[in-house]
Amino acid sequence: MPSVTDLIERLESDAAADRPGEETPDVGIIMGSDSDLDTMQGAFDALDALGFGEQTNHAEPPEERFTYESYVVSAHRTPDLMYAYAETAEARGLDVLIAGAGGKSADLPNMTASVAFPLPVVGVPVQEKSVDSVIGMPTGAPITAVDAGKSYNAALSTVQTLAREHDELRERLVALHDERRDGVGEVSVALHDLGVQGFRNRER
Ligand code: AIR
């Protein structure tokens, strides 16, 4: 079983490999515990909807041009891993990070943002009680954060950042946005035309 030390060494050797940008993941998603996975699923759903592929081996990129990776990194149980992940992120080719943590001491997003600076980090408070610790940064130490549990929006924000450089992503974002807009139109007409009870019956 690989230890935390092995994982830190892996990150360091990935960073030293200096691979071209097309071969490294664009978005790094980290979370404080695998118990955060359900809440963080929204980020994966959004990236999947935008055509991103998951990179599970730093040396072997998937077919998709845009990719993400994910790890569990605990600010309190594995502070050395958190530091190594944030410190090597830029050299490992990542362009933007999403970090989620729960509990009252949800320090992974804010500490990752401090160490990985100037790489942008989008923080996801996994629970309502985590919001203050994620967003409470001092002047000069920035983090972008979403509301509790809104990991889907965190992924959209990261792709908005990437889309400034990649027209293809801009188009995918606009298409996804239009789809959601059309969805509102569809339910609006259905609610009106079927009537409240008819609409509810349709949902069953
Ligand atoms: N956490 C893990 N290490 C540091 C923190 N703050 C958070 C996780 C998770 C919560 O603690 O992000 O939301 C509970 O973790 P677990 O592993 O006990 O389920």
Boltz pocket constraint, residues with backbone or C-beta under 6 A from the ligand:
constraints:
  - pocket:
      binder: B
      contacts: [[A, 31], [A, 32], [A, 33], [A, 34], [A, 35], [A, 36], [A, 73], [A, 74], [A, 75], [A, 76], [A, 77], [A, 100], [A, 101], [A, 102], [A, 103], [A, 105], [A, 106], [A, 107], [A, 108], [A, 126]]
      max_distance: 6.0
